[in-house]
Amino acid sequence: KIPFRLFPLREHGMNLCAKPLTSQEIEAFRKSSEVMDRFLRAYELMLRFYGINLVNKETGELKRAENWSERFENLNKFSHNNLRITRILKCLGEMGYEHYQVQLVKFFLTETLVEETLPNVKRSALDYFLFTVRSKRKRRELVYYAWQHFRPQSNFVWGPRDKLLKYR
């Protein structure tokens, strides 16, 4: 019996029986419309579990689901969800959905730093979620966005202050 991973990666996770993916497997997955459809359905399922809806499959735009308050309470209470979210973000990158990574990270930055609805997710969003984004340019934009909304700004350690002051 082969252990199954919903969001497989090239690295070991908490389940030591599950084998990391190879580059060839990732390539085969990305070429299979059936696999990619299932992957997107799994992503949407997890988003709904976290109280988030995928609004636009082209852009990856997200919004709070109707049950967001109850689901965010769960996210704030159980930090093991943050590991799963990090895994999902990494897998999005592996599967070629970098634009989904950006949208999900920005969603969590907004909810933690602007709306302040997920205070217990803030450290994971800044320490881990941000740095899963593959595009260096998009990652810089997200770091800048986080810096703009982080209070106090003088305590922001996720990017060099001199570069953030010049960034546009």
Solvent accessible surface area in square Angstrom, and as a share of the most:
residue,aa,sasa,rsa
1,K,246,1.04
2,I,158,0.80
3,P,50,0.32
4,F,168,0.70
5,R,53,0.19
6,L,80,0.40
7,F,11,0.05
8,P,20,0.13
9,L,7,0.04
10,R,117,0.43
11,E,82,0.37
12,H,110,0.49
13,G,20,0.19
14,M,170,0.76
15,N,61,0.31
16,L,137,0.68
17,C,92,0.55
18,A,3,0.03
19,K,160,0.68
20,P,40,0.25
21,L,22,0.11
22,T,66,0.38
23,S,61,0.39
24,Q,137,0.61
25,E,73,0.33
26,I,5,0.03
27,E,86,0.39
28,A,59,0.46
29,F,60,0.25
30,R,105,0.38
31,K,156,0.66
32,S,36,0.23
33,S,88,0.56
34,E,103,0.46
35,V,49,0.28
36,M,23,0.10
37,D,77,0.40
38,R,141,0.51
39,F,13,0.05
40,L,27,0.14
41,R,147,0.53
42,A,12,0.09
43,Y,1,0.00
44,E,33,0.15
45,L,97,0.48
46,M,30,0.13
47,L,4,0.02
48,R,122,0.44
49,F,88,0.37
50,Y,6,0.02
51,G,0,0.00
52,I,0,0.00
53,N,47,0.24
54,L,26,0.13
55,V,74,0.42
56,N,51,0.26
57,K,114,0.48
58,E,145,0.65
59,T,66,0.38
60,G,1,0.01
61,E,81,0.36
62,L,20,0.10
63,K,114,0.48
64,R,72,0.26
65,A,9,0.07
66,E,178,0.80
67,N,65,0.33
68,W,73,0.26
69,S,69,0.44
70,E,109,0.49
71,R,38,0.14
72,F,4,0.02
73,E,117,0.52
74,N,38,0.19
75,L,2,0.01
76,N,31,0.16
77,K,143,0.61
78,F,88,0.37
79,S,81,0.53
80,H,87,0.39
81,N,2,0.01
82,N,12,0.06
83,L,111,0.55
84,R,119,0.43
85,I,1,0.01
86,T,20,0.12
87,R,43,0.16
88,I,5,0.03
89,L,0,0.00
90,K,71,0.30
91,C,0,0.00
92,L,0,0.00
93,G,0,0.00
94,E,13,0.06
95,M,7,0.03
96,G,23,0.23
97,Y,33,0.13
98,E,54,0.24
99,H,78,0.35
100,Y,2,0.01
101,Q,1,0.00
102,V,22,0.12
103,Q,60,0.27
104,L,4,0.02
105,V,0,0.00
106,K,83,0.35
107,F,21,0.09
108,F,1,0.00
109,L,0,0.00
110,T,36,0.21
111,E,9,0.04
112,T,3,0.02
113,L,14,0.07
114,V,62,0.36
115,E,89,0.40
116,E,125,0.56
117,T,33,0.19
118,L,0,0.00
119,P,83,0.52
120,N,95,0.49
121,V,0,0.00
122,K,61,0.26
123,R,152,0.55
124,S,16,0.10
125,A,0,0.00
126,L,0,0.00
127,D,48,0.25
128,Y,129,0.49
129,F,0,0.00
130,L,0,0.00
131,F,97,0.40
132,T,16,0.09
133,V,1,0.00
134,R,113,0.41
135,S,38,0.25
136,K,121,0.51
137,R,142,0.52
138,K,63,0.27
139,R,56,0.20
140,R,129,0.47
141,E,62,0.28
142,L,5,0.02
143,V,15,0.09
144,Y,25,0.09
145,Y,36,0.14
146,A,0,0.00
147,W,19,0.07
148,Q,69,0.31
149,H,58,0.26
150,F,17,0.07
151,R,155,0.57
152,P,73,0.46
153,Q,54,0.24
154,S,89,0.58
155,N,87,0.45
156,F,17,0.07
157,V,115,0.66
158,W,33,0.12
159,G,16,0.16
160,P,77,0.49
161,R,123,0.45
162,D,83,0.43
163,K,135,0.57
164,L,11,0.05
165,L,101,0.50
166,K,158,0.67
167,Y,58,0.22
168,R,219,0.80
